[in-house]
Amino acid sequence: MVVALFLIIVVVAQESKQPGMGSAIGGGAEGMMGGKSRGKDAVLSKFTVVLGILFAVLCLVLGRYMNTF
């Protein structure tokens, strides 16, 4: 459960890579003027991959341990 919560937090903390509906109203200028912090995005992306793999492995191990599949 802890890994799932951390995974949710890391995914929500990432910045969107695609302009959404807000860019049509005027929110798209922030992507051009203020450059994104590449260091933060890279770290969050790596954490997402690691936590996703860890979550999948834990699900398989716990499923096998509990004989549910």
CHARMM-style PDB file with segment names, atoms N, HN, CA, C and O in Angstrom:
ATOM      1  N   MET     1       0.822  -1.179   0.000  1.00  0.00      PROA
ATOM      2  CA  MET     1       0.000   0.000   0.000  1.00  0.00      PROA
ATOM      3  C   MET     1       0.874   1.253   0.000  1.00  0.00      PROA
ATOM      4  O   MET     1       0.523   2.260  -0.615  1.00  0.00      PROA
ATOM      5  N   VAL     2       2.003   1.188   0.686  1.00  0.00      PROA
ATOM      6  HN  VAL     2       2.288   0.370   1.186  1.00  0.00      PROA
ATOM      7  CA  VAL     2       2.905   2.340   0.754  1.00  0.00      PROA
ATOM      8  C   VAL     2       3.498   2.632  -0.621  1.00  0.00      PROA
ATOM      9  O   VAL     2       3.605   3.793  -1.016  1.00  0.00      PROA
ATOM     10  N   VAL     3       3.880   1.592  -1.346  1.00  0.00      PROA
ATOM     11  HN  VAL     3       3.792   0.649  -1.025  1.00  0.00      PROA
ATOM     12  CA  VAL     3       4.442   1.776  -2.686  1.00  0.00      PROA
ATOM     13  C   VAL     3       3.404   2.396  -3.612  1.00  0.00      PROA
ATOM     14  O   VAL     3       3.738   3.261  -4.422  1.00  0.00      PROA
ATOM     15  N   ALA     4       2.152   1.967  -3.503  1.00  0.00      PROA
ATOM     16  HN  ALA     4       1.881   1.265  -2.845  1.00  0.00      PROA
ATOM     17  CA  ALA     4       1.084   2.526  -4.329  1.00  0.00      PROA
ATOM     18  C   ALA     4       0.877   4.003  -4.028  1.00  0.00      PROA
ATOM     19  O   ALA     4       0.689   4.799  -4.948  1.00  0.00      PROA
ATOM     20  N   LEU     5       0.907   4.379  -2.763  1.00  0.00      PROA
ATOM     21  HN  LEU     5       1.059   3.733  -2.015  1.00  0.00      PROA
ATOM     22  CA  LEU     5       0.745   5.788  -2.405  1.00  0.00      PROA
ATOM     23  C   LEU     5       1.905   6.637  -2.923  1.00  0.00      PROA
ATOM     24  O   LEU     5       1.686   7.731  -3.444  1.00  0.00      PROA
ATOM     25  N   PHE     6       3.136   6.141  -2.782  1.00  0.00      PROA
ATOM     26  HN  PHE     6       3.313   5.252  -2.359  1.00  0.00      PROA
ATOM     27  CA  PHE     6       4.287   6.871  -3.315  1.00  0.00      PROA
ATOM     28  C   PHE     6       4.199   7.009  -4.828  1.00  0.00      PROA
ATOM     29  O   PHE     6       4.546   8.055  -5.377  1.00  0.00      PROA
ATOM     30  N   LEU     7       3.740   5.964  -5.506  1.00  0.00      PROA
ATOM     31  HN  LEU     7       3.459   5.114  -5.060  1.00  0.00      PROA
ATOM     32  CA  LEU     7       3.597   6.014  -6.953  1.00  0.00      PROA
ATOM     33  C   LEU     7       2.577   7.073  -7.363  1.00  0.00      PROA
ATOM     34  O   LEU     7       2.808   7.818  -8.315  1.00  0.00      PROA
ATOM     35  N   ILE     8       1.477   7.142  -6.668  1.00  0.00      PROA
ATOM     36  HN  ILE     8       1.290   6.537  -5.895  1.00  0.00      PROA
ATOM     37  CA  ILE     8       0.462   8.157  -6.953  1.00  0.00      PROA
ATOM     38  C   ILE     8       1.024   9.553  -6.736  1.00  0.00      PROA
ATOM     39  O   ILE     8       0.805  10.443  -7.558  1.00  0.00      PROA
ATOM     40  N   ILE     9       1.739   9.753  -5.646  1.00  0.00      PROA
ATOM     41  HN  ILE     9       1.917   9.031  -4.978  1.00  0.00      PROA
ATOM     42  CA  ILE     9       2.301  11.073  -5.339  1.00  0.00      PROA
ATOM     43  C   ILE     9       3.306  11.499  -6.401  1.00  0.00      PROA
ATOM     44  O   ILE     9       3.303  12.654  -6.829  1.00  0.00      PROA
ATOM     45  N   VAL    10       4.168  10.577  -6.832  1.00  0.00      PROA
ATOM     46  HN  VAL    10       4.171   9.640  -6.485  1.00  0.00      PROA
ATOM     47  CA  VAL    10       5.186  10.912  -7.832  1.00  0.00      PROA
ATOM     48  C   VAL    10       4.541  11.237  -9.175  1.00  0.00      PROA
ATOM     49  O   VAL    10       4.976  12.164  -9.857  1.00  0.00      PROA
ATOM     50  N   VAL    11       3.520  10.496  -9.559  1.00  0.00      PROA
ATOM     51  HN  VAL    11       3.166   9.743  -9.004  1.00  0.00      PROA
ATOM     52  CA  VAL    11       2.855  10.760 -10.839  1.00  0.00      PROA
ATOM     53  C   VAL    11       2.138  12.107 -10.806  1.00  0.00      PROA
ATOM     54  O   VAL    11       2.185  12.856 -11.782  1.00  0.00      PROA
ATOM     55  N   VAL    12       1.487  12.416  -9.710  1.00  0.00      PROA
ATOM     56  HN  VAL    12       1.450  11.808  -8.917  1.00  0.00      PROA
ATOM     57  CA  VAL    12       0.765  13.683  -9.611  1.00  0.00      PROA
ATOM     58  C   VAL    12       1.740  14.870  -9.556  1.00  0.00      PROA
ATOM     59  O   VAL    12       1.403  15.963 -10.012  1.00  0.00      PROA
ATOM     60  N   ALA    13       2.933  14.668  -9.009  1.00  0.00      PROA
ATOM     61  HN  ALA    13       3.207  13.780  -8.639  1.00  0.00      PROA
ATOM     62  CA  ALA    13       3.905  15.753  -8.883  1.00  0.00      PROA
ATOM     63  C   ALA    13       4.552  16.125 -10.213  1.00  0.00      PROA
ATOM     64  O   ALA    13       5.132  17.204 -10.327  1.00  0.00      PROA
ATOM     65  N   GLN    14       4.467  15.262 -11.216  1.00  0.00      PROA
ATOM     66  HN  GLN    14       3.996  14.385 -11.123  1.00  0.00      PROA
ATOM     67  CA  GLN    14       5.092  15.554 -12.506  1.00  0.00      PROA
ATOM     68  C   GLN    14       4.323  16.625 -13.254  1.00  0.00      PROA
ATOM     69  O   GLN    14       3.105  16.749 -13.123  1.00  0.00      PROA
ATOM     70  N   GLU    15       5.068  17.405 -14.051  1.00  0.00      PROA
ATOM     71  HN  GLU    15       6.057  17.304 -14.158  1.00  0.00      PROA
ATOM     72  CA  GLU    15       4.431  18.408 -14.883  1.00  0.00      PROA
ATOM     73  C   GLU    15       3.968  17.770 -16.178  1.00  0.00      PROA
ATOM     74  O   GLU    15       4.578  16.818 -16.663  1.00  0.00      PROA
ATOM     75  N   SER    16       2.893  18.295 -16.733  1.00  0.00      PROA
ATOM     76  HN  SER    16       2.398  19.069 -16.338  1.00  0.00      PROA
ATOM     77  CA  SER    16       2.348  17.759 -17.965  1.00  0.00      PROA
ATOM     78  C   SER    16       3.282  18.059 -19.127  1.00  0.00      PROA
ATOM     79  O   SER    16       3.834  19.155 -19.223  1.00  0.00      PROA
ATOM     80  N   LYS    17       3.457  17.084 -20.005  1.00  0.00      PROA
ATOM     81  HN  LYS    17       3.010  16.193 -19.927  1.00  0.00      PROA
ATOM     82  CA  LYS    17       4.329  17.267 -21.163  1.00  0.00      PROA
ATOM     83  C   LYS    17       3.556  17.812 -22.358  1.00  0.00      PROA
ATOM     84  O   LYS    17       4.160  18.312 -23.306  1.00  0.00      PROA
ATOM     85  N   GLN    18       2.233  17.722 -22.326  1.00  0.00      PROA
ATOM     86  HN  GLN    18       1.742  17.316 -21.556  1.00  0.00      PROA
ATOM     87  CA  GLN    18       1.407  18.196 -23.424  1.00  0.00      PROA
ATOM     88  C   GLN    18       0.522  19.327 -22.928  1.00  0.00      PROA
ATOM     89  O   GLN    18       0.004  19.273 -21.813  1.00  0.00      PROA
ATOM     90  N   PRO    19       0.348  20.351 -23.756  1.00  0.00      PROA
ATOM     91  CA  PRO    19      -0.566  21.410 -23.354  1.00  0.00      PROA
ATOM     92  C   PRO    19      -2.008  20.907 -23.371  1.00  0.00      PROA
ATOM     93  O   PRO    19      -2.449  20.299 -24.346  1.00  0.00      PROA
ATOM     94  N   GLY    20      -2.718  21.159 -22.312  1.00  0.00      PROA
ATOM     95  HN  GLY    20      -2.360  21.654 -21.520  1.00  0.00      PROA
ATOM     96  CA  GLY    20      -4.101  20.708 -22.213  1.00  0.00      PROA
ATOM     97  C   GLY    20      -5.057  21.789 -22.674  1.00  0.00      PROA
ATOM     98  O   GLY    20      -4.709  22.635 -23.498  1.00  0.00      PROA
ATOM     99  N   MET    21      -6.254  21.754 -22.141  1.00  0.00      PROA
ATOM    100  HN  MET    21      -6.537  21.067 -21.471  1.00  0.00      PROA
ATOM    101  CA  MET    21      -7.273  22.737 -22.516  1.00  0.00      PROA
ATOM    102  C   MET    21      -6.912  24.138 -22.047  1.00  0.00      PROA
ATOM    103  O   MET    21      -7.369  25.120 -22.632  1.00  0.00      PROA
ATOM    104  N   GLY    22      -6.101  24.248 -21.004  1.00  0.00      PROA
ATOM    105  HN  GLY    22      -5.730  23.450 -20.528  1.00  0.00      PROA
ATOM    106  CA  GLY    22      -5.720  25.561 -20.498  1.00  0.00      PROA
ATOM    107  C   GLY    22      -4.867  26.337 -21.470  1.00  0.00      PROA
ATOM    108  O   GLY    22      -4.841  27.565 -21.398  1.00  0.00      PROA
ATOM    109  N   SER    23      -4.166  25.681 -22.378  1.00  0.00      PROA
ATOM    110  HN  SER    23      -4.187  24.683 -22.437  1.00  0.00      PROA
ATOM    111  CA  SER    23      -3.326  26.399 -23.334  1.00  0.00      PROA
ATOM    112  C   SER    23      -4.168  27.143 -24.354  1.00  0.00      PROA
ATOM    113  O   SER    23      -3.713  28.142 -24.909  1.00  0.00      PROA
ATOM    114  N   ALA    24      -5.378  26.684 -24.613  1.00  0.00      PROA
ATOM    115  HN  ALA    24      -5.748  25.872 -24.162  1.00  0.00      PROA
ATOM    116  CA  ALA    24      -6.247  27.371 -25.553  1.00  0.00      PROA
ATOM    117  C   ALA    24      -6.748  28.686 -24.964  1.00  0.00      PROA
ATOM    118  O   ALA    24      -7.073  29.614 -25.705  1.00  0.00      PROA
ATOM    119  N   ILE    25      -6.811  28.770 -23.651  1.00  0.00      PROA
ATOM    120  HN  ILE    25      -6.547  28.016 -23.049  1.00  0.00      PROA
ATOM    121  CA  ILE    25      -7.308  29.975 -23.001  1.00  0.00      PROA
ATOM    122  C   ILE    25      -6.176  30.949 -22.700  1.00  0.00      PROA
ATOM    123  O   ILE    25      -6.438  32.129 -22.470  1.00  0.00      PROA
ATOM    124  N   GLY    26      -4.951  30.500 -22.695  1.00  0.00      PROA
ATOM    125  HN  GLY    26      -4.738  29.541 -22.882  1.00  0.00      PROA
ATOM    126  CA  GLY    26      -3.840  31.398 -22.443  1.00  0.00      PROA
ATOM    127  C   GLY    26      -2.792  30.838 -21.520  1.00  0.00      PROA
ATOM    128  O   GLY    26      -1.829  31.533 -21.194  1.00  0.00      PROA
ATOM    129  N   GLY    27      -2.943  29.622 -21.096  1.00  0.00      PROA
ATOM    130  HN  GLY    27      -3.725  29.058 -21.362  1.00  0.00      PROA
ATOM    131  CA  GLY    27      -1.968  29.031 -20.193  1.00  0.00      PROA
ATOM    132  C   GLY    27      -0.760  28.446 -20.895  1.00  0.00      PROA
ATOM    133  O   GLY    27       0.149  27.946 -20.231  1.00  0.00      PROA
ATOM    134  N   GLY    28      -0.720  28.495 -22.235  1.00  0.00      PROA
ATOM    135  HN  GLY    28      -1.458  28.901 -22.774  1.00  0.00      PROA
ATOM    136  CA  GLY    28       0.377  27.902 -22.982  1.00  0.00      PROA
ATOM    137  C   GLY    28       1.640  28.735 -22.977  1.00  0.00      PROA
ATOM    138  O   GLY    28       2.701  28.234 -23.352  1.00  0.00      PROA
ATOM    139  N   ALA    29       1.563  29.990 -22.565  1.00  0.00      PROA
ATOM    140  HN  ALA    29       0.702  30.396 -22.260  1.00  0.00      PROA
ATOM    141  CA  ALA    29       2.736  30.865 -22.576  1.00  0.00      PROA
ATOM    142  C   ALA    29       3.760  30.468 -21.532  1.00  0.00      PROA
ATOM    143  O   ALA    29       4.946  30.752 -21.697  1.00  0.00      PROA
ATOM    144  N   GLU    30       3.338  29.828 -20.479  1.00  0.00      PROA
ATOM    145  HN  GLU    30       2.374  29.598 -20.345  1.00  0.00      PROA
ATOM    146  CA  GLU    30       4.279  29.451 -19.430  1.00  0.00      PROA
ATOM    147  C   GLU    30       5.284  28.423 -19.911  1.00  0.00      PROA
ATOM    148  O   GLU    30       6.406  28.382 -19.406  1.00  0.00      PROA
ATOM    149  N   GLY    31       4.915  27.599 -20.868  1.00  0.00      PROA
ATOM    150  HN  GLY    31       4.004  27.633 -21.278  1.00  0.00      PROA
ATOM    151  CA  GLY    31       5.836  26.608 -21.412  1.00  0.00      PROA
ATOM    152  C   GLY    31       6.925  27.237 -22.259  1.00  0.00      PROA
ATOM    153  O   GLY    31       8.035  26.709 -22.332  1.00  0.00      PROA
ATOM    154  N   MET    32       6.618  28.378 -22.911  1.00  0.00      PROA
ATOM    155  HN  MET    32       5.716  28.807 -22.851  1.00  0.00      PROA
ATOM    156  CA  MET    32       7.606  29.039 -23.755  1.00  0.00      PROA
ATOM    157  C   MET    32       8.497  29.975 -22.961  1.00  0.00      PROA
ATOM    158  O   MET    32       9.700  30.043 -23.215  1.00  0.00      PROA
ATOM    159  N   MET    33       7.936  30.692 -22.013  1.00  0.00      PROA
ATOM    160  HN  MET    33       6.959  30.636 -21.807  1.00  0.00      PROA
ATOM    161  CA  MET    33       8.711  31.707 -21.296  1.00  0.00      PROA
ATOM    162  C   MET    33       9.521  31.108 -20.158  1.00  0.00      PROA
ATOM    163  O   MET    33      10.731  31.324 -20.085  1.00  0.00      PROA
ATOM    164  N   GLY    34       8.882  30.366 -19.276  1.00  0.00      PROA
ATOM    165  HN  GLY    34       7.900  30.190 -19.335  1.00  0.00      PROA
ATOM    166  CA  GLY    34       9.591  29.788 -18.142  1.00  0.00      PROA
ATOM    167  C   GLY    34       9.982  28.360 -18.455  1.00  0.00      PROA
ATOM    168  O   GLY    34       9.117  27.486 -18.517  1.00  0.00      PROA
ATOM    169  N   GLY    35      11.261  28.103 -18.653  1.00  0.00      PROA
ATOM    170  HN  GLY    35      11.964  28.813 -18.602  1.00  0.00      PROA
ATOM    171  CA  GLY    35      11.708  26.760 -18.986  1.00  0.00      PROA
ATOM    172  C   GLY    35      11.496  25.805 -17.820  1.00  0.00      PROA
ATOM    173  O   GLY    35      11.598  26.200 -16.659  1.00  0.00      PROA
ATOM    174  N   LYS    36      11.206  24.575 -18.127  1.00  0.00      PROA
ATOM    175  HN  LYS    36      11.123  24.255 -19.071  1.00  0.00      PROA
ATOM    176  CA  LYS    36      10.976  23.580 -17.082  1.00  0.00      PROA
ATOM    177  C   LYS    36      12.299  23.174 -16.438  1.00  0.00      PROA
ATOM    178  O   LYS    36      13.362  23.229 -17.055  1.00  0.00      PROA
ATOM    179  N   SER    37      12.196  22.781 -15.227  1.00  0.00      PROA
ATOM    180  HN  SER    37      11.332  22.736 -14.725  1.00  0.00      PROA
ATOM    181  CA  SER    37      13.354  22.265 -14.511  1.00  0.00      PROA
ATOM    182  C   SER    37      13.584  20.827 -14.961  1.00  0.00      PROA
ATOM    183  O   SER    37      12.886  19.919 -14.510  1.00  0.00      PROA
ATOM    184  N   ARG    38      14.542  20.617 -15.833  1.00  0.00      PROA
ATOM    185  HN  ARG    38      15.109  21.355 -16.199  1.00  0.00      PROA
ATOM    186  CA  ARG    38      14.772  19.286 -16.382  1.00  0.00      PROA
ATOM    187  C   ARG    38      15.268  18.318 -15.321  1.00  0.00      PROA
ATOM    188  O   ARG    38      15.002  17.119 -15.405  1.00  0.00      PROA
ATOM    189  N   GLY    39      15.979  18.818 -14.335  1.00  0.00      PROA
ATOM    190  HN  GLY    39      16.196  19.792 -14.268  1.00  0.00      PROA
ATOM    191  CA  GLY    39      16.478  17.932 -13.294  1.00  0.00      PROA
ATOM    192  C   GLY    39      15.357  17.304 -12.494  1.00  0.00      PROA
ATOM    193  O   GLY    39      15.372  16.105 -12.219  1.00  0.00      PROA
ATOM    194  N   LYS    40      14.376  18.129 -12.119  1.00  0.00      PROA
ATOM    195  HN  LYS    40      14.364  19.103 -12.343  1.00  0.00      PROA
ATOM    196  CA  LYS    40      13.242  17.634 -11.345  1.00  0.00      PROA
ATOM    197  C   LYS    40      12.405  16.652 -12.168  1.00  0.00      PROA
ATOM    198  O   LYS    40      11.978  15.617 -11.656  1.00  0.00      PROA
ATOM    199  N   ASP    41      12.174  16.975 -13.427  1.00  0.00      PROA
ATOM    200  HN  ASP    41      12.521  17.815 -13.843  1.00  0.00      PROA
ATOM    201  CA  ASP    41      11.387  16.089 -14.286  1.00  0.00      PROA
ATOM    202  C   ASP    41      12.094  14.754 -14.494  1.00  0.00      PROA
ATOM    203  O   ASP    41      11.452  13.704 -14.499  1.00  0.00      PROA
ATOM    204  N   ALA    42      13.407  14.792 -14.666  1.00  0.00      PROA
ATOM    205  HN  ALA    42      13.928  15.646 -14.662  1.00  0.00      PROA
ATOM    206  CA  ALA    42      14.158  13.556 -14.878  1.00  0.00      PROA
ATOM    207  C   ALA    42      14.118  12.668 -13.642  1.00  0.00      PROA
ATOM    208  O   ALA    42      13.956  11.453 -13.758  1.00  0.00      PROA
ATOM    209  N   VAL    43      14.263  13.259 -12.467  1.00  0.00      PROA
ATOM    210  HN  VAL    43      14.394  14.246 -12.373  1.00  0.00      PROA
ATOM    211  CA  VAL    43      14.240  12.489 -11.217  1.00  0.00      PROA
ATOM    212  C   VAL    43      12.857  11.883 -10.988  1.00  0.00      PROA
ATOM    213  O   VAL    43      12.745  10.712 -10.625  1.00  0.00      PROA
ATOM    214  N   LEU    44      11.805  12.676 -11.199  1.00  0.00      PROA
ATOM    215  HN  LEU    44      11.897  13.627 -11.494  1.00  0.00      PROA
ATOM    216  CA  LEU    44      10.446  12.161 -11.003  1.00  0.00      PROA
ATOM    217  C   LEU    44      10.129  11.068 -12.019  1.00  0.00      PROA
ATOM    218  O   LEU    44       9.429  10.109 -11.694  1.00  0.00      PROA
ATOM    219  N   SER    45      10.633  11.200 -13.234  1.00  0.00      PROA
ATOM    220  HN  SER    45      11.202  11.979 -13.498  1.00  0.00      PROA
ATOM    221  CA  SER    45      10.407  10.177 -14.249  1.00  0.00      PROA
ATOM    222  C   SER    45      11.080   8.863 -13.859  1.00  0.00      PROA
ATOM    223  O   SER    45      10.494   7.793 -14.027  1.00  0.00      PROA
ATOM    224  N   LYS    46      12.300   8.936 -13.341  1.00  0.00      PROA
ATOM    225  HN  LYS    46      12.776   9.804 -13.204  1.00  0.00      PROA
ATOM    226  CA  LYS    46      13.004   7.729 -12.911  1.00  0.00      PROA
ATOM    227  C   LYS    46      12.314   7.092 -11.706  1.00  0.00      PROA
ATOM    228  O   LYS    46      12.201   5.869 -11.629  1.00  0.00      PROA
ATOM    229  N   PHE    47      11.848   7.925 -10.762  1.00  0.00      PROA
ATOM    230  HN  PHE    47      11.940   8.919 -10.824  1.00  0.00      PROA
ATOM    231  CA  PHE    47      11.124   7.389  -9.610  1.00  0.00      PROA
ATOM    232  C   PHE    47       9.844   6.695 -10.057  1.00  0.00      PROA
ATOM    233  O   PHE    47       9.470   5.666  -9.493  1.00  0.00      PROA
ATOM    234  N   THR    48       9.164   7.250 -11.070  1.00  0.00      PROA
ATOM    235  HN  THR    48       9.468   8.085 -11.527  1.00  0.00      PROA
ATOM    236  CA  THR    48       7.933   6.652 -11.566  1.00  0.00      PROA
ATOM    237  C   THR    48       8.203   5.261 -12.133  1.00  0.00      PROA
ATOM    238  O   THR    48       7.454   4.321 -11.865  1.00  0.00      PROA
ATOM    239  N   VAL    49       9.262   5.133 -12.910  1.00  0.00      PROA
ATOM    240  HN  VAL    49       9.870   5.897 -13.127  1.00  0.00      PROA
ATOM    241  CA  VAL    49       9.595   3.836 -13.501  1.00  0.00      PROA
ATOM    242  C   VAL    49       9.957   2.831 -12.408  1.00  0.00      PROA
ATOM    243  O   VAL    49       9.480   1.696 -12.424  1.00  0.00      PROA
ATOM    244  N   VAL    50      10.794   3.246 -11.466  1.00  0.00      PROA
ATOM    245  HN  VAL    50      11.181   4.167 -11.454  1.00  0.00      PROA
ATOM    246  CA  VAL    50      11.229   2.337 -10.402  1.00  0.00      PROA
ATOM    247  C   VAL    50      10.048   1.912  -9.533  1.00  0.00      PROA
ATOM    248  O   VAL    50       9.896   0.731  -9.222  1.00  0.00      PROA
ATOM    249  N   LEU    51       9.220   2.865  -9.144  1.00  0.00      PROA
ATOM    250  HN  LEU    51       9.343   3.825  -9.396  1.00  0.00      PROA
ATOM    251  CA  LEU    51       8.074   2.530  -8.304  1.00  0.00      PROA
ATOM    252  C   LEU    51       7.046   1.687  -9.053  1.00  0.00      PROA
ATOM    253  O   LEU    51       6.409   0.817  -8.458  1.00  0.00      PROA
ATOM    254  N   GLY    52       6.878   1.936 -10.352  1.00  0.00      PROA
ATOM    255  HN  GLY    52       7.396   2.642 -10.835  1.00  0.00      PROA
ATOM    256  CA  GLY    52       5.957   1.128 -11.150  1.00  0.00      PROA
ATOM    257  C   GLY    52       6.407  -0.319 -11.241  1.00  0.00      PROA
ATOM    258  O   GLY    52       5.599  -1.238 -11.101  1.00  0.00      PROA
ATOM    259  N   ILE    53       7.709  -0.523 -11.478  1.00  0.00      PROA
ATOM    260  HN  ILE    53       8.365   0.224 -11.592  1.00  0.00      PROA
ATOM    261  CA  ILE    53       8.245  -1.885 -11.536  1.00  0.00      PROA
ATOM    262  C   ILE    53       8.137  -2.556 -10.172  1.00  0.00      PROA
ATOM    263  O   ILE    53       7.752  -3.721 -10.079  1.00  0.00      PROA
ATOM    264  N   LEU    54       8.474  -1.823  -9.116  1.00  0.00      PROA
ATOM    265  HN  LEU    54       8.787  -0.876  -9.192  1.00  0.00      PROA
ATOM    266  CA  LEU    54       8.384  -2.372  -7.768  1.00  0.00      PROA
ATOM    267  C   LEU    54       6.948  -2.751  -7.423  1.00  0.00      PROA
ATOM    268  O   LEU    54       6.708  -3.792  -6.811  1.00  0.00      PROA
ATOM    269  N   PHE    55       5.992  -1.908  -7.815  1.00  0.00      PROA
ATOM    270  HN  PHE    55       6.187  -1.062  -8.313  1.00  0.00      PROA
ATOM    271  CA  PHE    55       4.581  -2.193  -7.564  1.00  0.00      PROA
ATOM    272  C   PHE    55       4.139  -3.461  -8.294  1.00  0.00      PROA
ATOM    273  O   PHE    55       3.446  -4.300  -7.718  1.00  0.00      PROA
ATOM    274  N   ALA    56       4.537  -3.599  -9.556  1.00  0.00      PROA
ATOM    275  HN  ALA    56       5.100  -2.917 -10.023  1.00  0.00      PROA
ATOM    276  CA  ALA    56       4.156  -4.782 -10.327  1.00  0.00      PROA
ATOM    277  C   ALA    56       4.761  -6.047  -9.730  1.00  0.00      PROA
ATOM    278  O   ALA    56       4.078  -7.064  -9.611  1.00  0.00      PROA
ATOM    279  N   VAL    57       6.027  -5.991  -9.356  1.00  0.00      PROA
ATOM    280  HN  VAL    57       6.582  -5.164  -9.452  1.00  0.00      PROA
ATOM    281  CA  VAL    57       6.683  -7.166  -8.770  1.00  0.00      PROA
ATOM    282  C   VAL    57       6.033  -7.535  -7.443  1.00  0.00      PROA
ATOM    283  O   VAL    57       5.794  -8.712  -7.171  1.00  0.00      PROA
ATOM    284  N   LEU    58       5.748  -6.537  -6.620  1.00  0.00      PROA
ATOM    285  HN  LEU    58       5.942  -5.581  -6.841  1.00  0.00      PROA
ATOM    286  CA  LEU    58       5.097  -6.824  -5.339  1.00  0.00      PROA
ATOM    287  C   LEU    58       3.711  -7.436  -5.534  1.00  0.00      PROA
ATOM    288  O   LEU    58       3.321  -8.336  -4.791  1.00  0.00      PROA
ATOM    289  N   CYS    59       2.974  -6.958  -6.520  1.00  0.00      PROA
ATOM    290  HN  CYS    59       3.291  -6.226  -7.124  1.00  0.00      PROA
ATOM    291  CA  CYS    59       1.654  -7.536  -6.793  1.00  0.00      PROA
ATOM    292  C   CYS    59       1.769  -8.996  -7.195  1.00  0.00      PROA
ATOM    293  O   CYS    59       0.992  -9.835  -6.740  1.00  0.00      PROA
ATOM    294  N   LEU    60       2.750  -9.300  -8.057  1.00  0.00      PROA
ATOM    295  HN  LEU    60       3.381  -8.618  -8.427  1.00  0.00      PROA
ATOM    296  CA  LEU    60       2.932 -10.688  -8.471  1.00  0.00      PROA
ATOM    297  C   LEU    60       3.383 -11.572  -7.317  1.00  0.00      PROA
ATOM    298  O   LEU    60       2.890 -12.689  -7.164  1.00  0.00      PROA
ATOM    299  N   VAL    61       4.308 -11.087  -6.509  1.00  0.00      PROA
ATOM    300  HN  VAL    61       4.709 -10.180  -6.634  1.00  0.00      PROA
ATOM    301  CA  VAL    61       4.800 -11.878  -5.378  1.00  0.00      PROA
ATOM    302  C   VAL    61       3.699 -12.100  -4.348  1.00  0.00      PROA
ATOM    303  O   VAL    61       3.521 -13.215  -3.858  1.00  0.00      PROA
ATOM    304  N   LEU    62       2.965 -11.050  -4.022  1.00  0.00      PROA
ATOM    305  HN  LEU    62       3.110 -10.145  -4.421  1.00  0.00      PROA
ATOM    306  CA  LEU    62       1.888 -11.214  -3.040  1.00  0.00      PROA
ATOM    307  C   LEU    62       0.770 -12.095  -3.578  1.00  0.00      PROA
ATOM    308  O   LEU    62       0.183 -12.875  -2.828  1.00  0.00      PROA
ATOM    309  N   GLY    63       0.466 -11.980  -4.873  1.00  0.00      PROA
ATOM    310  HN  GLY    63       0.942 -11.347  -5.482  1.00  0.00      PROA
ATOM    311  CA  GLY    63      -0.543 -12.851  -5.469  1.00  0.00      PROA
ATOM    312  C   GLY    63      -0.126 -14.309  -5.431  1.00  0.00      PROA
ATOM    313  O   GLY    63      -0.942 -15.188  -5.155  1.00  0.00      PROA
ATOM    314  N   ARG    64       1.131 -14.564  -5.705  1.00  0.00      PROA
ATOM    315  HN  ARG    64       1.794 -13.850  -5.929  1.00  0.00      PROA
ATOM    316  CA  ARG    64       1.643 -15.935  -5.656  1.00  0.00      PROA
ATOM    317  C   ARG    64       1.677 -16.448  -4.219  1.00  0.00      PROA
ATOM    318  O   ARG    64       1.355 -17.606  -3.952  1.00  0.00      PROA
ATOM    319  N   TYR    65       2.068 -15.575  -3.306  1.00  0.00      PROA
ATOM    320  HN  TYR    65       2.329 -14.635  -3.522  1.00  0.00      PROA
ATOM    321  CA  TYR    65       2.160 -15.956  -1.892  1.00  0.00      PROA
ATOM    322  C   TYR    65       0.777 -16.308  -1.330  1.00  0.00      PROA
ATOM    323  O   TYR    65       0.634 -17.242  -0.542  1.00  0.00      PROA
ATOM    324  N   MET    66      -0.225 -15.551  -1.746  1.00  0.00      PROA
ATOM    325  HN  MET    66      -0.109 -14.792  -2.386  1.00  0.00      PROA
ATOM    326  CA  MET    66      -1.572 -15.778  -1.231  1.00  0.00      PROA
ATOM    327  C   MET    66      -2.367 -16.767  -2.090  1.00  0.00      PROA
ATOM    328  O   MET    66      -3.522 -17.064  -1.787  1.00  0.00      PROA
ATOM    329  N   ASN    67      -1.746 -17.275  -3.162  1.00  0.00      PROA
ATOM    330  HN  ASN    67      -0.807 -17.033  -3.408  1.00  0.00      PROA
ATOM    331  CA  ASN    67      -2.395 -18.239  -4.063  1.00  0.00      PROA
ATOM    332  C   ASN    67      -3.722 -17.724  -4.612  1.00  0.00      PROA
ATOM    333  O   ASN    67      -4.717 -18.448  -4.624  1.00  0.00      PROA
ATOM    334  N   THR    68      -3.733 -16.480  -5.063  1.00  0.00      PROA
ATOM    335  HN  THR    68      -2.925 -15.892  -5.053  1.00  0.00      PROA
ATOM    336  CA  THR    68      -4.963 -15.911  -5.605  1.00  0.00      PROA
ATOM    337  C   THR    68      -5.015 -15.993  -7.110  1.00  0.00      PROA
ATOM    338  O   THR    68      -6.047 -15.671  -7.700  1.00  0.00      PROA
ATOM    339  N   PHE    69      -3.935 -16.414  -7.762  1.00  0.00      PROA
ATOM    340  HN  PHE    69      -3.097 -16.676  -7.283  1.00  0.00      PROA
ATOM    341  CA  PHE    69      -3.993 -16.588  -9.210  1.00  0.00      PROA
ATOM    342  C   PHE    69      -3.284 -17.832  -9.624  1.00  0.00      PROA
ATOM    343  OT1 PHE    69      -3.228 -18.145 -10.813  1.00  0.00      PROA
TER     344      PHE     69
END
